Amino acid sequence: MLYDPICGRKVSAGSSGVICVEYKKRKYYFCSEGCRASFQREAERIRLHELARVGALLSSGKVRWGMA
């Protein structure tokens, strides 16, 4: 099961009507056109937020994993 990165709803990649966008070699799934449009306006901020959530620390354009 996948989650819409905008509203957090569960979406199934195989069901009809699910909207998919590929951004920087990663696929994102959405429950509606509104969520897709919101993502496209703020795609880089959302991607950086995801990296921060999994422990990536950005420094001088480089990604370092772990704590500094």
Beta strands, then each sheet from edge to edge (+ up, - down):
strand 1: 2-3
strand 2: 10-11
strand 3: 19-23
strand 4: 26-30
strand 5: 56-59
strand 6: 62-65
sheet 1: 1+ 2-
sheet 2: 3+ 4-
sheet 3: 5+ 6-
end
